Amino acid sequence: MPEKNDRPDQPDRPDRAPVYLDHAATTPMLPEALAAFTAALGTVGNPSSIHSAGQRAKMLLEDGRAAVARSLDAEPVEVVFTSGGTESINLAVKGMYWARQQDRPRPRIVVPAGEHHATVDTVEWLERHEGAVVDVVPLDAQGRVDLAGLEARLAAADDVALVTFLWANNEVGTLQPVDRIVALAHAAGVPVHSDAVAAYGQVPVSFRASGLDALSVSAHKVGGPVGIGALVLGRGSTVEPLIHGGGQQRQVRSGTQDAPSAAAFGVAAGTPHADVTALRDRLVAGVVAAVPSAVLMGDPVDRLPGNAHFTFPGCEGDSLLFLLDAAGVAVSTGSACQAGVPEASHVLLAMGLDEQDARGALRITLGHTSTEADVDAFLAALPDAVARAGAAGMASRAPLLGR
């Protein structure tokens, strides 16, 4: 029997373990990575020290770096460890921008609409404080970069510092035409950075094959620890550092390096990840059957295998999230970085949705712990949540409708 709820203002939760379907926000650490992390925490020594204790720590660090490099088809020297995806993106975008001003002014940054806020807020900061000119490329209705628009912007200006874009959209899951974006930028003599945080561990990400100049990833999206990420920086690429000090990593990123986190990151990066495409497709079909008005957003085929993103007309996404959470199912309305802010997704607005439809979004994301039972629990809870959220939405609009 379920335990009696001593909070009468909240519904009873089912007597079962919570169902976690928000792997895009963060995914549980892999057991192998957790074991490597806890074992490495006992290692004493600064990896920059030349005595034996320091060299043991350095071995952990460099083994982790090599594993991350292999997972991204890059060279170990190209992997610069950071505190996570946000720092990697800041270092790439700000660092490349500043480096490109050395010989002559190049104030323009070309960026698609609908980027993660780590990029959006970075380029807006450069606009406010460094005189950058932000040139936004539109998205199509599936969240894909308008290549004709990108080509036109590159052809119209010779003062572009860099192009930066998401490898895969972190909200709707659409995969971008990476090779074509890079080819267009390089034909114009412009370096390119990609935020691959959402794509890493979901689809093959080859730094070498992409031709990118810089690439950002994060460990906790692939079963590693929170607090470490990487900027993959090509041998010929130049960035101005954000952090100054000992210059431990190619004079690009200073600070004592976190060997235990690097070791765990390396293990997570080298662990094969289960393909959840079939489970995702089962979830999508179940949502369409249970709630026929639901609309799948993003490309239906060329998308992240763990991503299912829907809008539910007449519902508020936040209401759906709280109702599902009360039923023991964790999902999201979009990027976790914007959670708790009741506003329409800028990604969906860039895809052409109006504000009301954009507010009725849910992102359901699968990962290495996801099971058919998780999907069944979500599908069982969804219709009631939609009905109640829809009724609440109608009630809130009734005074307006009666005018």
C-alpha positions as CSV (number, residue, x, y, z in Angstrom):
1,M,0.0,0.0,0.0
2,P,1.2,3.5,-0.6
3,E,2.3,5.5,2.4
4,K,-0.3,8.0,3.6
5,N,0.5,11.5,2.4
6,D,0.9,13.9,5.4
7,R,0.8,16.8,2.9
8,P,-2.9,17.2,2.0
9,D,-2.1,20.0,-0.4
10,Q,-0.2,17.6,-2.6
11,P,-1.4,14.3,-4.3
12,D,-0.1,10.9,-3.1
13,R,2.9,9.5,-4.9
14,P,2.7,5.9,-6.1
15,D,4.6,3.4,-4.0
16,R,7.4,2.9,-6.4
17,A,10.8,4.3,-7.2
18,P,10.8,7.6,-9.0
19,V,11.1,7.4,-12.8
20,Y,13.9,9.5,-14.1
21,L,13.4,10.7,-17.7
22,D,15.6,13.9,-17.7
23,H,18.9,12.4,-18.8
24,A,19.6,15.5,-21.0
25,A,19.9,17.6,-17.9
26,T,22.2,15.1,-16.3
27,T,22.6,11.3,-16.3
28,P,23.5,9.1,-13.4
29,M,27.2,8.3,-13.1
30,L,28.1,5.0,-14.6
31,P,29.1,2.4,-12.0
32,E,32.5,2.0,-13.7
33,A,33.1,5.8,-13.6
34,L,32.0,6.0,-10.0
35,A,34.4,3.3,-9.0
36,A,37.2,4.9,-10.8
37,F,36.4,8.3,-9.3
38,T,36.3,7.0,-5.7
39,A,39.5,5.0,-6.1
40,A,41.3,8.0,-7.6
41,L,40.2,10.3,-4.7
42,G,42.7,8.5,-2.5
43,T,45.6,9.5,-4.8
44,V,47.7,12.3,-3.3
45,G,49.8,14.6,-5.5
46,N,49.6,17.6,-7.8
47,P,49.8,16.4,-11.5
48,S,52.3,19.3,-12.2
49,S,54.7,18.1,-9.5
50,I,57.7,16.2,-10.7
51,H,58.1,13.9,-7.7
52,S,56.6,10.3,-7.7
53,A,53.4,11.3,-6.0
54,G,52.8,14.0,-8.5
55,Q,53.6,11.7,-11.4
56,R,51.1,9.1,-10.2
57,A,48.4,11.8,-10.2
58,K,49.6,12.9,-13.7
59,M,49.3,9.3,-14.9
60,L,45.6,9.3,-13.8
61,L,45.1,12.6,-15.4
62,E,46.7,11.8,-18.8
63,D,45.1,8.4,-19.0
64,G,41.7,10.1,-18.6
65,R,42.7,12.7,-21.2
66,A,43.7,10.0,-23.7
67,A,40.4,8.2,-23.2
68,V,38.4,11.3,-23.8
69,A,40.4,12.1,-26.9
70,R,39.8,8.6,-28.3
71,S,36.1,9.0,-27.7
72,L,36.1,12.2,-29.7
73,D,38.6,11.1,-32.4
74,A,41.0,13.8,-31.3
75,E,44.6,13.9,-30.1
76,P,45.2,14.0,-26.3
77,V,47.1,17.3,-26.7
78,E,43.9,18.8,-28.2
79,V,41.8,18.0,-25.0
80,V,41.7,20.9,-22.6
81,F,39.9,20.0,-19.4
82,T,37.5,22.6,-18.0
83,S,34.9,22.7,-15.2
84,G,32.1,21.7,-17.7
85,G,30.3,22.5,-20.9
86,T,29.5,26.1,-19.9
87,E,33.2,27.0,-19.3
88,S,34.3,25.2,-22.4
89,I,31.8,27.2,-24.5
90,N,32.8,30.5,-22.9
91,L,36.5,29.7,-23.4
92,A,35.9,28.8,-27.1
93,V,33.6,31.7,-28.0
94,K,35.3,34.5,-26.0
95,G,38.8,33.1,-26.6
96,M,38.4,32.7,-30.3
97,Y,36.7,36.1,-30.6
98,W,39.6,37.9,-28.8
99,A,42.2,36.0,-30.7
100,R,40.7,37.0,-34.0
101,Q,41.0,40.7,-33.2
102,Q,44.8,40.6,-33.1
103,D,45.6,41.6,-36.7
104,R,42.5,43.6,-37.5
105,P,39.0,44.2,-36.1
106,R,36.6,41.3,-36.7
107,P,33.6,42.1,-34.5
108,R,31.0,39.8,-36.1
109,I,29.9,36.5,-34.5
110,V,27.6,34.3,-36.6
111,V,25.3,32.2,-34.5
112,P,22.1,30.3,-35.2
113,A,18.9,31.1,-33.3
114,G,17.9,28.6,-30.6
115,E,21.4,28.0,-29.2
116,H,21.9,26.9,-25.6
117,H,22.1,29.8,-23.1
118,A,25.7,29.1,-22.5
119,T,26.3,30.4,-26.0
120,V,23.5,33.0,-26.1
121,D,24.6,34.7,-22.9
122,T,28.2,34.6,-24.0
123,V,27.7,36.3,-27.3
124,E,25.4,38.8,-25.7
125,W,28.1,39.6,-23.1
126,L,30.6,40.1,-25.9
127,E,28.0,42.4,-27.6
128,R,27.5,44.5,-24.5
129,H,31.1,44.7,-23.3
130,E,33.4,44.1,-26.3
131,G,31.6,45.6,-29.2
132,A,30.7,42.4,-30.9
133,V,28.1,42.3,-33.6
134,V,25.9,39.2,-33.3
135,D,24.5,38.0,-36.6
136,V,21.7,35.4,-36.0
137,V,20.9,32.7,-38.6
138,P,17.3,31.5,-38.6
139,L,16.2,27.9,-37.9
140,D,13.6,26.0,-39.9
141,A,10.4,24.5,-38.5
142,Q,12.4,21.4,-37.4
143,G,15.1,23.4,-35.6
144,R,17.7,23.0,-38.3
145,V,20.1,25.8,-39.3
146,D,19.1,27.6,-42.5
147,L,22.2,26.9,-44.6
148,A,21.3,29.5,-47.2
149,G,21.0,32.1,-44.5
150,L,24.4,31.1,-43.1
151,E,26.0,31.3,-46.5
152,A,24.5,34.7,-47.2
153,R,25.7,36.1,-43.9
154,L,29.2,34.8,-44.5
155,A,29.3,36.2,-48.0
156,A,28.0,39.6,-47.0
157,A,30.8,40.4,-44.5
158,D,34.5,40.0,-44.2
159,D,34.7,40.8,-40.5
160,V,33.4,37.6,-39.1
161,A,35.4,36.4,-36.0
162,L,33.8,33.0,-35.7
163,V,30.8,30.8,-36.3
164,T,29.4,28.8,-33.3
165,F,26.6,26.3,-33.4
166,L,25.0,23.3,-31.6
167,W,25.9,19.9,-33.0
168,A,22.4,18.8,-31.9
169,N,19.7,21.0,-30.4
170,N,19.6,20.4,-26.7
171,E,15.8,20.9,-26.5
172,V,14.2,19.4,-29.6
173,G,17.1,17.0,-30.4
174,T,17.5,17.9,-34.1
175,L,20.9,17.0,-35.5
176,Q,22.6,19.8,-37.5
177,P,24.5,19.3,-40.8
178,V,27.9,19.7,-39.2
179,D,30.0,19.1,-42.2
180,R,28.1,21.6,-44.4
181,I,28.2,24.3,-41.7
182,V,32.0,23.8,-41.3
183,A,32.6,23.8,-45.0
184,L,30.7,27.1,-45.5
185,A,32.6,28.8,-42.7
186,H,36.0,27.6,-43.8
187,A,35.3,28.6,-47.4
188,A,34.9,32.1,-46.0
189,G,38.1,31.8,-43.9
190,V,36.2,31.7,-40.6
191,P,36.9,29.3,-37.7
192,V,34.1,27.3,-36.2
193,H,33.2,26.1,-32.7
194,S,30.5,23.5,-32.0
195,D,28.7,22.9,-28.7
196,A,28.5,19.1,-28.8
197,V,27.4,18.7,-25.1
198,A,24.0,17.3,-26.0
199,A,25.3,15.1,-28.9
200,Y,28.3,13.6,-27.0
201,G,27.5,10.0,-26.0
202,Q,24.3,10.0,-28.1
203,V,25.7,10.0,-31.6
204,P,29.2,9.6,-33.0
205,V,31.2,12.8,-32.6
206,S,34.5,12.9,-34.5
207,F,36.5,16.0,-34.1
208,R,38.9,15.0,-36.8
209,A,36.3,14.2,-39.4
210,S,34.2,17.3,-38.6
211,G,37.0,19.7,-39.5
212,L,36.0,21.9,-36.5
213,D,38.4,24.3,-34.9
214,A,37.0,23.8,-31.4
215,L,34.4,21.5,-29.8
216,S,32.8,21.6,-26.3
217,V,31.6,18.6,-24.3
218,S,30.8,17.8,-20.6
219,A,31.3,14.6,-18.5
220,H,28.0,14.5,-16.6
221,K,26.1,14.1,-19.8
222,V,27.8,10.7,-20.5
223,G,27.9,9.2,-17.1
224,G,30.9,11.0,-15.7
225,P,31.0,13.4,-12.7
226,V,29.6,16.9,-12.6
227,G,32.3,19.6,-12.6
228,I,34.5,18.5,-15.5
229,G,34.2,19.0,-19.2
230,A,36.5,19.6,-22.1
231,L,37.3,22.0,-24.9
232,V,38.8,20.1,-27.8
233,L,41.0,22.7,-29.5
234,G,42.7,21.9,-32.8
235,R,46.5,22.1,-32.9
236,G,46.4,25.1,-35.2
237,S,43.6,26.9,-33.3
238,T,44.2,29.9,-31.1
239,V,42.2,31.2,-28.2
240,E,42.9,33.9,-25.6
241,P,42.6,32.3,-22.1
242,L,39.8,33.2,-19.6
243,I,41.8,32.1,-16.6
244,H,45.4,33.1,-16.1
245,G,48.0,31.5,-13.8
246,G,50.3,28.5,-14.2
247,G,49.3,27.8,-17.8
248,Q,49.0,24.1,-17.1
249,Q,47.1,23.2,-20.2
250,R,48.7,24.7,-23.4
251,Q,48.7,28.1,-21.7
252,V,45.0,28.0,-22.5
253,R,43.6,27.0,-19.2
254,S,45.4,27.6,-15.9
255,G,44.8,25.9,-12.6
256,T,45.6,22.6,-10.8
257,Q,44.1,19.8,-12.8
258,D,41.5,17.5,-11.3
259,A,43.0,14.0,-11.8
260,P,40.2,12.0,-10.1
261,S,37.5,13.7,-12.2
262,A,39.6,13.3,-15.3
263,A,40.0,9.6,-14.6
264,A,36.3,9.1,-14.1
265,F,35.5,11.2,-17.2
266,G,37.9,8.9,-19.2
267,V,36.1,5.8,-18.0
268,A,32.7,7.2,-18.8
269,A,33.9,8.4,-22.2
270,G,35.3,4.9,-23.0
271,T,32.2,2.9,-21.9
272,P,29.9,1.9,-24.8
273,H,26.5,3.5,-24.4
274,A,23.2,1.6,-24.9
275,D,21.2,2.6,-28.0
276,V,17.9,3.9,-26.7
277,T,16.4,4.6,-30.2
278,A,13.9,1.8,-30.1
279,L,12.8,2.8,-26.5
280,R,12.5,6.4,-27.6
281,D,10.4,5.4,-30.6
282,R,8.1,3.3,-28.3
283,L,7.7,6.4,-26.1
284,V,6.9,8.7,-29.0
285,A,4.3,6.2,-30.4
286,G,2.8,5.9,-26.9
287,V,2.4,9.6,-26.5
288,V,0.7,10.1,-29.9
289,A,-1.7,7.2,-29.0
290,A,-2.5,8.5,-25.5
291,V,-2.7,12.2,-26.4
292,P,-3.5,12.6,-30.1
293,S,-3.2,16.4,-29.9
294,A,0.4,16.2,-28.9
295,V,2.9,17.5,-31.5
296,L,6.4,16.0,-31.8
297,M,8.9,18.8,-32.2
298,G,12.3,18.5,-34.0
299,D,13.2,16.3,-36.9
300,P,11.4,13.0,-36.6
301,V,14.3,11.0,-38.0
302,D,17.6,13.0,-37.7
303,R,17.4,13.6,-34.0
304,L,19.2,12.5,-30.8
305,P,18.2,8.9,-30.0
306,G,17.3,9.7,-26.4
307,N,15.2,12.8,-27.1
308,A,11.4,13.1,-27.4
309,H,10.1,16.6,-27.3
310,F,6.4,17.4,-27.5
311,T,4.1,20.4,-27.3
312,F,0.7,19.9,-25.7
313,P,-1.8,22.5,-27.0
314,G,-3.9,24.1,-24.2
315,C,-1.4,23.1,-21.5
316,E,1.3,24.9,-19.6
317,G,4.6,22.9,-19.7
318,D,5.3,23.8,-16.1
319,S,1.9,22.4,-15.0
320,L,2.6,19.2,-16.8
321,L,6.0,18.9,-15.2
322,F,4.7,19.4,-11.7
323,L,1.8,17.0,-12.2
324,L,4.1,14.3,-13.6
325,D,6.5,14.8,-10.8
326,A,3.7,14.4,-8.3
327,A,3.0,11.1,-10.0
328,G,6.7,10.0,-9.6
329,V,8.0,10.8,-13.1
330,A,10.8,13.4,-13.7
331,V,10.8,15.2,-17.1
332,S,11.6,18.7,-18.1
333,T,10.2,21.6,-20.1
334,G,13.5,22.3,-21.8
335,S,17.0,23.2,-20.8
336,A,17.7,22.6,-17.1
337,C,19.6,25.9,-17.1
338,Q,16.3,27.8,-17.5
339,A,14.3,25.6,-15.1
340,G,12.0,27.6,-12.9
341,V,11.7,30.5,-15.3
342,P,8.1,30.6,-16.6
343,E,8.7,31.7,-20.1
344,A,8.3,30.3,-23.6
345,S,11.3,28.4,-25.0
346,H,13.4,30.6,-27.2
347,V,14.2,27.5,-29.3
348,L,10.5,26.9,-30.1
349,L,9.9,30.5,-30.8
350,A,12.9,30.4,-33.3
351,M,11.2,27.4,-34.9
352,G,8.1,29.5,-35.6
353,L,5.8,28.6,-32.8
354,D,3.7,31.2,-31.1
355,E,4.2,31.9,-27.4
356,Q,1.2,30.0,-26.2
357,D,2.1,26.8,-28.0
358,A,5.8,27.2,-27.1
359,R,4.8,27.3,-23.4
360,G,3.2,23.9,-23.6
361,A,6.4,21.9,-24.1
362,L,7.8,18.8,-22.4
363,R,11.2,17.3,-23.1
364,I,11.5,13.6,-22.2
365,T,15.0,12.2,-22.5
366,L,16.3,8.6,-22.0
367,G,19.6,7.3,-20.9
368,H,21.6,4.3,-19.7
369,T,19.2,3.6,-16.8
370,S,16.0,3.9,-18.8
371,T,13.7,0.9,-19.1
372,E,10.5,-0.1,-20.7
373,A,8.9,0.1,-17.3
374,D,10.0,3.7,-17.1
375,V,8.3,4.5,-20.4
376,D,5.2,2.6,-19.3
377,A,5.0,4.6,-16.1
378,F,5.3,7.9,-18.0
379,L,2.6,6.9,-20.5
380,A,0.3,5.8,-17.7
381,A,0.7,9.2,-15.9
382,L,0.5,11.4,-19.0
383,P,-3.2,11.5,-19.9
384,D,-4.4,12.5,-16.4
385,A,-1.6,15.2,-16.3
386,V,-2.6,16.6,-19.7
387,A,-6.3,16.6,-18.7
388,R,-5.7,18.4,-15.4
389,A,-3.2,20.9,-17.0
390,G,-5.6,21.6,-19.8
391,A,-8.5,22.2,-17.3
392,A,-6.3,24.5,-15.3
393,G,-5.3,26.4,-18.4
394,M,-9.0,26.8,-19.4
395,A,-9.9,28.0,-16.0
396,S,-7.1,30.6,-16.0
397,R,-8.2,31.9,-19.4
398,A,-12.0,32.0,-18.5
399,P,-12.1,35.6,-17.3
400,L,-10.4,36.7,-20.5
401,L,-12.8,34.7,-22.6
402,G,-15.7,36.2,-20.8
403,R,-14.8,39.8,-21.6
